Amino acid sequence: MWTHLLVALGLVFVLEGILPFVNPNGLRRMLLQMVQIPDRMLRIIGLSSMLSGLLIIYLFHR
């Protein structure tokens, strides 16, 4: 189980590193725009992302 968790964590790092590697200026612009989004909306986006991830894991890891 720990092996799967560490592999998943490594995959998250790889996926999160793609955007700053490929388009650092685009990432900066996106982060500057995110500063203007209200906290409530960011929480909703984060929750939606987590629920989508859980659904994908549930559907494809049976």
PDB file of N, CA, C and O in Angstrom:
ATOM      1  N   MET A   1       0.817  -1.191   0.000  1.00  0.00           N
ATOM      2  CA  MET A   1       0.000   0.000   0.000  1.00  0.00           C
ATOM      3  C   MET A   1       0.868   1.265   0.000  1.00  0.00           C
ATOM      4  O   MET A   1       0.591   2.203  -0.748  1.00  0.00           O
ATOM      5  N   TRP A   2       1.910   1.296   0.828  1.00  0.00           N
ATOM      6  CA  TRP A   2       2.778   2.470   0.885  1.00  0.00           C
ATOM      7  C   TRP A   2       3.469   2.708  -0.451  1.00  0.00           C
ATOM      8  O   TRP A   2       3.711   3.850  -0.842  1.00  0.00           O
ATOM      9  N   THR A   3       3.779   1.634  -1.136  1.00  0.00           N
ATOM     10  CA  THR A   3       4.426   1.768  -2.438  1.00  0.00           C
ATOM     11  C   THR A   3       3.496   2.482  -3.418  1.00  0.00           C
ATOM     12  O   THR A   3       3.926   3.373  -4.151  1.00  0.00           O
ATOM     13  N   HIS A   4       2.231   2.091  -3.429  1.00  0.00           N
ATOM     14  CA  HIS A   4       1.256   2.728  -4.318  1.00  0.00           C
ATOM     15  C   HIS A   4       1.081   4.208  -3.965  1.00  0.00           C
ATOM     16  O   HIS A   4       0.975   5.057  -4.851  1.00  0.00           O
ATOM     17  N   LEU A   5       1.051   4.500  -2.692  1.00  0.00           N
ATOM     18  CA  LEU A   5       0.899   5.883  -2.256  1.00  0.00           C
ATOM     19  C   LEU A   5       2.090   6.731  -2.697  1.00  0.00           C
ATOM     20  O   LEU A   5       1.908   7.858  -3.158  1.00  0.00           O
ATOM     21  N   LEU A   6       3.289   6.209  -2.562  1.00  0.00           N
ATOM     22  CA  LEU A   6       4.481   6.946  -2.968  1.00  0.00           C
ATOM     23  C   LEU A   6       4.560   7.100  -4.488  1.00  0.00           C
ATOM     24  O   LEU A   6       5.016   8.130  -4.984  1.00  0.00           O
ATOM     25  N   VAL A   7       4.121   6.087  -5.224  1.00  0.00           N
ATOM     26  CA  VAL A   7       4.080   6.198  -6.682  1.00  0.00           C
ATOM     27  C   VAL A   7       3.076   7.272  -7.095  1.00  0.00           C
ATOM     28  O   VAL A   7       3.350   8.066  -7.995  1.00  0.00           O
ATOM     29  N   ALA A   8       1.920   7.298  -6.445  1.00  0.00           N
ATOM     30  CA  ALA A   8       0.908   8.315  -6.750  1.00  0.00           C
ATOM     31  C   ALA A   8       1.437   9.713  -6.425  1.00  0.00           C
ATOM     32  O   ALA A   8       1.217  10.651  -7.190  1.00  0.00           O
ATOM     33  N   LEU A   9       2.126   9.853  -5.307  1.00  0.00           N
ATOM     34  CA  LEU A   9       2.697  11.139  -4.929  1.00  0.00           C
ATOM     35  C   LEU A   9       3.751  11.586  -5.947  1.00  0.00           C
ATOM     36  O   LEU A   9       3.801  12.760  -6.312  1.00  0.00           O
ATOM     37  N   GLY A  10       4.575  10.672  -6.394  1.00  0.00           N
ATOM     38  CA  GLY A  10       5.561  10.981  -7.419  1.00  0.00           C
ATOM     39  C   GLY A  10       4.907  11.431  -8.716  1.00  0.00           C
ATOM     40  O   GLY A  10       5.384  12.358  -9.371  1.00  0.00           O
ATOM     41  N   LEU A  11       3.818  10.774  -9.082  1.00  0.00           N
ATOM     42  CA  LEU A  11       3.090  11.160 -10.293  1.00  0.00           C
ATOM     43  C   LEU A  11       2.503  12.561 -10.147  1.00  0.00           C
ATOM     44  O   LEU A  11       2.507  13.331 -11.108  1.00  0.00           O
ATOM     45  N   VAL A  12       2.003  12.900  -8.975  1.00  0.00           N
ATOM     46  CA  VAL A  12       1.492  14.250  -8.730  1.00  0.00           C
ATOM     47  C   VAL A  12       2.605  15.272  -8.934  1.00  0.00           C
ATOM     48  O   VAL A  12       2.387  16.301  -9.574  1.00  0.00           O
ATOM     49  N   PHE A  13       3.798  15.002  -8.397  1.00  0.00           N
ATOM     50  CA  PHE A  13       4.925  15.922  -8.571  1.00  0.00           C
ATOM     51  C   PHE A  13       5.291  16.091 -10.042  1.00  0.00           C
ATOM     52  O   PHE A  13       5.571  17.201 -10.494  1.00  0.00           O
ATOM     53  N   VAL A  14       5.288  15.002 -10.774  1.00  0.00           N
ATOM     54  CA  VAL A  14       5.613  15.074 -12.201  1.00  0.00           C
ATOM     55  C   VAL A  14       4.575  15.917 -12.938  1.00  0.00           C
ATOM     56  O   VAL A  14       4.929  16.797 -13.722  1.00  0.00           O
ATOM     57  N   LEU A  15       3.302  15.649 -12.687  1.00  0.00           N
ATOM     58  CA  LEU A  15       2.239  16.388 -13.380  1.00  0.00           C
ATOM     59  C   LEU A  15       2.246  17.867 -13.003  1.00  0.00           C
ATOM     60  O   LEU A  15       2.038  18.720 -13.865  1.00  0.00           O
ATOM     61  N   GLU A  16       2.482  18.184 -11.731  1.00  0.00           N
ATOM     62  CA  GLU A  16       2.510  19.581 -11.309  1.00  0.00           C
ATOM     63  C   GLU A  16       3.735  20.310 -11.845  1.00  0.00           C
ATOM     64  O   GLU A  16       3.710  21.535 -11.969  1.00  0.00           O
ATOM     65  N   GLY A  17       4.787  19.600 -12.158  1.00  0.00           N
ATOM     66  CA  GLY A  17       5.989  20.229 -12.666  1.00  0.00           C
ATOM     67  C   GLY A  17       5.962  20.510 -14.157  1.00  0.00           C
ATOM     68  O   GLY A  17       6.807  21.248 -14.664  1.00  0.00           O
ATOM     69  N   ILE A  18       5.005  19.932 -14.864  1.00  0.00           N
ATOM     70  CA  ILE A  18       4.947  20.113 -16.316  1.00  0.00           C
ATOM     71  C   ILE A  18       4.702  21.573 -16.700  1.00  0.00           C
ATOM     72  O   ILE A  18       5.411  22.111 -17.550  1.00  0.00           O
ATOM     73  N   LEU A  19       3.709  22.220 -16.086  1.00  0.00           N
ATOM     74  CA  LEU A  19       3.361  23.588 -16.476  1.00  0.00           C
ATOM     75  C   LEU A  19       4.503  24.576 -16.229  1.00  0.00           C
ATOM     76  O   LEU A  19       4.827  25.339 -17.140  1.00  0.00           O
ATOM     77  N   PRO A  20       5.132  24.605 -15.046  1.00  0.00           N
ATOM     78  CA  PRO A  20       6.238  25.553 -14.886  1.00  0.00           C
ATOM     79  C   PRO A  20       7.426  25.249 -15.798  1.00  0.00           C
ATOM     80  O   PRO A  20       8.166  26.160 -16.169  1.00  0.00           O
ATOM     81  N   PHE A  21       7.612  24.001 -16.155  1.00  0.00           N
ATOM     82  CA  PHE A  21       8.719  23.653 -17.053  1.00  0.00           C
ATOM     83  C   PHE A  21       8.434  24.102 -18.487  1.00  0.00           C
ATOM     84  O   PHE A  21       9.302  24.665 -19.154  1.00  0.00           O
ATOM     85  N   VAL A  22       7.215  23.846 -18.949  1.00  0.00           N
ATOM     86  CA  VAL A  22       6.860  24.137 -20.334  1.00  0.00           C
ATOM     87  C   VAL A  22       6.548  25.615 -20.555  1.00  0.00           C
ATOM     88  O   VAL A  22       6.937  26.183 -21.576  1.00  0.00           O
ATOM     89  N   ASN A  23       5.844  26.244 -19.603  1.00  0.00           N
ATOM     90  CA  ASN A  23       5.376  27.614 -19.812  1.00  0.00           C
ATOM     91  C   ASN A  23       5.452  28.418 -18.506  1.00  0.00           C
ATOM     92  O   ASN A  23       4.413  28.686 -17.903  1.00  0.00           O
ATOM     93  N   PRO A  24       6.645  28.808 -18.054  1.00  0.00           N
ATOM     94  CA  PRO A  24       6.766  29.527 -16.783  1.00  0.00           C
ATOM     95  C   PRO A  24       6.051  30.883 -16.780  1.00  0.00           C
ATOM     96  O   PRO A  24       5.493  31.278 -15.757  1.00  0.00           O
ATOM     97  N   ASN A  25       6.060  31.595 -17.904  1.00  0.00           N
ATOM     98  CA  ASN A  25       5.362  32.890 -17.958  1.00  0.00           C
ATOM     99  C   ASN A  25       3.848  32.717 -17.855  1.00  0.00           C
ATOM    100  O   ASN A  25       3.173  33.514 -17.203  1.00  0.00           O
ATOM    101  N   GLY A  26       3.326  31.696 -18.485  1.00  0.00           N
ATOM    102  CA  GLY A  26       1.895  31.404 -18.377  1.00  0.00           C
ATOM    103  C   GLY A  26       1.506  31.062 -16.949  1.00  0.00           C
ATOM    104  O   GLY A  26       0.440  31.460 -16.480  1.00  0.00           O
ATOM    105  N   LEU A  27       2.368  30.326 -16.258  1.00  0.00           N
ATOM    106  CA  LEU A  27       2.107  29.983 -14.863  1.00  0.00           C
ATOM    107  C   LEU A  27       2.064  31.247 -14.006  1.00  0.00           C
ATOM    108  O   LEU A  27       1.187  31.390 -13.154  1.00  0.00           O
ATOM    109  N   ARG A  28       3.005  32.159 -14.226  1.00  0.00           N
ATOM    110  CA  ARG A  28       3.010  33.424 -13.471  1.00  0.00           C
ATOM    111  C   ARG A  28       1.727  34.211 -13.690  1.00  0.00           C
ATOM    112  O   ARG A  28       1.129  34.722 -12.743  1.00  0.00           O
ATOM    113  N   ARG A  29       1.307  34.303 -14.958  1.00  0.00           N
ATOM    114  CA  ARG A  29       0.058  35.031 -15.250  1.00  0.00           C
ATOM    115  C   ARG A  29      -1.133  34.365 -14.567  1.00  0.00           C
ATOM    116  O   ARG A  29      -2.004  35.043 -14.023  1.00  0.00           O
ATOM    117  N   MET A  30      -1.166  33.036 -14.599  1.00  0.00           N
ATOM    118  CA  MET A  30      -2.268  32.316 -13.978  1.00  0.00           C
ATOM    119  C   MET A  30      -2.287  32.549 -12.470  1.00  0.00           C
ATOM    120  O   MET A  30      -3.351  32.762 -11.888  1.00  0.00           O
ATOM    121  N   LEU A  31      -1.115  32.510 -11.835  1.00  0.00           N
ATOM    122  CA  LEU A  31      -1.051  32.724 -10.386  1.00  0.00           C
ATOM    123  C   LEU A  31      -1.458  34.148 -10.022  1.00  0.00           C
ATOM    124  O   LEU A  31      -2.108  34.355  -8.997  1.00  0.00           O
ATOM    125  N   LEU A  32      -1.092  35.130 -10.837  1.00  0.00           N
ATOM    126  CA  LEU A  32      -1.511  36.507 -10.580  1.00  0.00           C
ATOM    127  C   LEU A  32      -3.031  36.647 -10.690  1.00  0.00           C
ATOM    128  O   LEU A  32      -3.640  37.407  -9.937  1.00  0.00           O
ATOM    129  N   GLN A  33      -3.638  35.923 -11.617  1.00  0.00           N
ATOM    130  CA  GLN A  33      -5.095  35.948 -11.737  1.00  0.00           C
ATOM    131  C   GLN A  33      -5.757  35.229 -10.571  1.00  0.00           C
ATOM    132  O   GLN A  33      -6.834  35.631 -10.129  1.00  0.00           O
ATOM    133  N   MET A  34      -5.123  34.164 -10.063  1.00  0.00           N
ATOM    134  CA  MET A  34      -5.698  33.403  -8.943  1.00  0.00           C
ATOM    135  C   MET A  34      -5.754  34.232  -7.669  1.00  0.00           C
ATOM    136  O   MET A  34      -6.621  34.010  -6.823  1.00  0.00           O
ATOM    137  N   VAL A  35      -4.845  35.181  -7.525  1.00  0.00           N
ATOM    138  CA  VAL A  35      -4.833  36.038  -6.332  1.00  0.00           C
ATOM    139  C   VAL A  35      -6.134  36.836  -6.241  1.00  0.00           C
ATOM    140  O   VAL A  35      -6.574  37.186  -5.146  1.00  0.00           O
ATOM    141  N   GLN A  36      -6.737  37.117  -7.373  1.00  0.00           N
ATOM    142  CA  GLN A  36      -7.948  37.925  -7.407  1.00  0.00           C
ATOM    143  C   GLN A  36      -9.220  37.114  -7.164  1.00  0.00           C
ATOM    144  O   GLN A  36     -10.285  37.695  -6.957  1.00  0.00           O
ATOM    145  N   ILE A  37      -9.129  35.792  -7.183  1.00  0.00           N
ATOM    146  CA  ILE A  37     -10.301  34.934  -6.980  1.00  0.00           C
ATOM    147  C   ILE A  37     -10.590  34.858  -5.480  1.00  0.00           C
ATOM    148  O   ILE A  37      -9.674  34.641  -4.687  1.00  0.00           O
ATOM    149  N   PRO A  38     -11.853  35.032  -5.082  1.00  0.00           N
ATOM    150  CA  PRO A  38     -12.211  34.952  -3.655  1.00  0.00           C
ATOM    151  C   PRO A  38     -11.912  33.562  -3.064  1.00  0.00           C
ATOM    152  O   PRO A  38     -11.939  32.551  -3.766  1.00  0.00           O
ATOM    153  N   ASP A  39     -11.627  33.547  -1.759  1.00  0.00           N
ATOM    154  CA  ASP A  39     -11.298  32.296  -1.069  1.00  0.00           C
ATOM    155  C   ASP A  39     -12.388  31.243  -1.246  1.00  0.00           C
ATOM    156  O   ASP A  39     -12.092  30.067  -1.460  1.00  0.00           O
ATOM    157  N   ARG A  40     -13.637  31.663  -1.157  1.00  0.00           N
ATOM    158  CA  ARG A  40     -14.753  30.707  -1.274  1.00  0.00           C
ATOM    159  C   ARG A  40     -14.706  29.987  -2.624  1.00  0.00           C
ATOM    160  O   ARG A  40     -14.911  28.775  -2.689  1.00  0.00           O
ATOM    161  N   MET A  41     -14.440  30.724  -3.687  1.00  0.00           N
ATOM    162  CA  MET A  41     -14.389  30.125  -5.019  1.00  0.00           C
ATOM    163  C   MET A  41     -13.195  29.172  -5.132  1.00  0.00           C
ATOM    164  O   MET A  41     -13.316  28.098  -5.721  1.00  0.00           O
ATOM    165  N   LEU A  42     -12.057  29.554  -4.577  1.00  0.00           N
ATOM    166  CA  LEU A  42     -10.892  28.659  -4.603  1.00  0.00           C
ATOM    167  C   LEU A  42     -11.174  27.366  -3.839  1.00  0.00           C
ATOM    168  O   LEU A  42     -10.753  26.288  -4.257  1.00  0.00           O
ATOM    169  N   ARG A  43     -11.886  27.480  -2.724  1.00  0.00           N
ATOM    170  CA  ARG A  43     -12.251  26.263  -1.970  1.00  0.00           C
ATOM    171  C   ARG A  43     -13.175  25.365  -2.776  1.00  0.00           C
ATOM    172  O   ARG A  43     -13.033  24.143  -2.762  1.00  0.00           O
ATOM    173  N   ILE A  44     -14.122  25.977  -3.480  1.00  0.00           N
ATOM    174  CA  ILE A  44     -15.039  25.191  -4.318  1.00  0.00           C
ATOM    175  C   ILE A  44     -14.271  24.504  -5.444  1.00  0.00           C
ATOM    176  O   ILE A  44     -14.524  23.339  -5.749  1.00  0.00           O
ATOM    177  N   ILE A  45     -13.337  25.221  -6.058  1.00  0.00           N
ATOM    178  CA  ILE A  45     -12.516  24.633  -7.123  1.00  0.00           C
ATOM    179  C   ILE A  45     -11.680  23.482  -6.570  1.00  0.00           C
ATOM    180  O   ILE A  45     -11.577  22.429  -7.199  1.00  0.00           O
ATOM    181  N   GLY A  46     -11.081  23.681  -5.389  1.00  0.00           N
ATOM    182  CA  GLY A  46     -10.280  22.627  -4.764  1.00  0.00           C
ATOM    183  C   GLY A  46     -11.118  21.401  -4.429  1.00  0.00           C
ATOM    184  O   GLY A  46     -10.695  20.272  -4.677  1.00  0.00           O
ATOM    185  N   LEU A  47     -12.302  21.618  -3.866  1.00  0.00           N
ATOM    186  CA  LEU A  47     -13.191  20.505  -3.529  1.00  0.00           C
ATOM    187  C   LEU A  47     -13.613  19.755  -4.785  1.00  0.00           C
ATOM    188  O   LEU A  47     -13.632  18.525  -4.802  1.00  0.00           O
ATOM    189  N   SER A  48     -13.954  20.500  -5.839  1.00  0.00           N
ATOM    190  CA  SER A  48     -14.346  19.865  -7.102  1.00  0.00           C
ATOM    191  C   SER A  48     -13.202  19.020  -7.666  1.00  0.00           C
ATOM    192  O   SER A  48     -13.417  17.919  -8.173  1.00  0.00           O
ATOM    193  N   SER A  49     -11.995  19.550  -7.568  1.00  0.00           N
ATOM    194  CA  SER A  49     -10.832  18.814  -8.055  1.00  0.00           C
ATOM    195  C   SER A  49     -10.623  17.523  -7.265  1.00  0.00           C
ATOM    196  O   SER A  49     -10.372  16.468  -7.848  1.00  0.00           O
ATOM    197  N   MET A  50     -10.728  17.606  -5.942  1.00  0.00           N
ATOM    198  CA  MET A  50     -10.555  16.404  -5.110  1.00  0.00           C
ATOM    199  C   MET A  50     -11.631  15.364  -5.397  1.00  0.00           C
ATOM    200  O   MET A  50     -11.332  14.175  -5.506  1.00  0.00           O
ATOM    201  N   LEU A  51     -12.888  15.807  -5.520  1.00  0.00           N
ATOM    202  CA  LEU A  51     -13.970  14.864  -5.792  1.00  0.00           C
ATOM    203  C   LEU A  51     -13.817  14.229  -7.172  1.00  0.00           C
ATOM    204  O   LEU A  51     -14.084  13.039  -7.340  1.00  0.00           O
ATOM    205  N   SER A  52     -13.390  15.016  -8.159  1.00  0.00           N
ATOM    206  CA  SER A  52     -13.148  14.463  -9.493  1.00  0.00           C
ATOM    207  C   SER A  52     -12.044  13.415  -9.449  1.00  0.00           C
ATOM    208  O   SER A  52     -12.159  12.359 -10.071  1.00  0.00           O
ATOM    209  N   GLY A  53     -10.980  13.708  -8.716  1.00  0.00           N
ATOM    210  CA  GLY A  53      -9.885  12.747  -8.576  1.00  0.00           C
ATOM    211  C   GLY A  53     -10.334  11.462  -7.915  1.00  0.00           C
ATOM    212  O   GLY A  53      -9.972  10.371  -8.356  1.00  0.00           O
ATOM    213  N   LEU A  54     -11.133  11.588  -6.845  1.00  0.00           N
ATOM    214  CA  LEU A  54     -11.650  10.392  -6.172  1.00  0.00           C
ATOM    215  C   LEU A  54     -12.540   9.573  -7.100  1.00  0.00           C
ATOM    216  O   LEU A  54     -12.487   8.343  -7.090  1.00  0.00           O
ATOM    217  N   LEU A  55     -13.355  10.251  -7.901  1.00  0.00           N
ATOM    218  CA  LEU A  55     -14.226   9.546  -8.842  1.00  0.00           C
ATOM    219  C   LEU A  55     -13.397   8.797  -9.884  1.00  0.00           C
ATOM    220  O   LEU A  55     -13.693   7.646 -10.203  1.00  0.00           O
ATOM    221  N   ILE A  56     -12.375   9.438 -10.406  1.00  0.00           N
ATOM    222  CA  ILE A  56     -11.499   8.777 -11.386  1.00  0.00           C
ATOM    223  C   ILE A  56     -10.822   7.566 -10.769  1.00  0.00           C
ATOM    224  O   ILE A  56     -10.765   6.502 -11.385  1.00  0.00           O
ATOM    225  N   ILE A  57     -10.311   7.721  -9.560  1.00  0.00           N
ATOM    226  CA  ILE A  57      -9.670   6.591  -8.870  1.00  0.00           C
ATOM    227  C   ILE A  57     -10.671   5.461  -8.673  1.00  0.00           C
ATOM    228  O   ILE A  57     -10.351   4.297  -8.913  1.00  0.00           O
ATOM    229  N   TYR A  58     -11.876   5.796  -8.239  1.00  0.00           N
ATOM    230  CA  TYR A  58     -12.896   4.776  -8.000  1.00  0.00           C
ATOM    231  C   TYR A  58     -13.259   4.030  -9.287  1.00  0.00           C
ATOM    232  O   TYR A  58     -13.375   2.804  -9.296  1.00  0.00           O
ATOM    233  N   LEU A  59     -13.434   4.783 -10.366  1.00  0.00           N
ATOM    234  CA  LEU A  59     -13.890   4.171 -11.619  1.00  0.00           C
ATOM    235  C   LEU A  59     -12.825   3.298 -12.284  1.00  0.00           C
ATOM    236  O   LEU A  59     -13.146   2.271 -12.882  1.00  0.00           O
ATOM    237  N   PHE A  60     -11.553   3.708 -12.179  1.00  0.00           N
ATOM    238  CA  PHE A  60     -10.518   3.026 -12.938  1.00  0.00           C
ATOM    239  C   PHE A  60      -9.602   2.148 -12.104  1.00  0.00           C
ATOM    240  O   PHE A  60      -8.695   1.518 -12.650  1.00  0.00           O
ATOM    241  N   HIS A  61      -9.811   2.091 -10.815  1.00  0.00           N
ATOM    242  CA  HIS A  61      -8.924   1.265  -9.983  1.00  0.00           C
ATOM    243  C   HIS A  61      -9.728   0.196  -9.239  1.00  0.00           C
ATOM    244  O   HIS A  61      -9.639   0.062  -8.019  1.00  0.00           O
ATOM    245  N   ARG A  62     -10.495  -0.541  -9.991  1.00  0.00           N
ATOM    246  CA  ARG A  62     -11.271  -1.632  -9.382  1.00  0.00           C
ATOM    247  C   ARG A  62     -10.550  -2.934  -9.608  1.00  0.00           C
ATOM    248  O   ARG A  62     -11.024  -3.985  -9.179  1.00  0.00           O
TER     249      ARG A  62
END
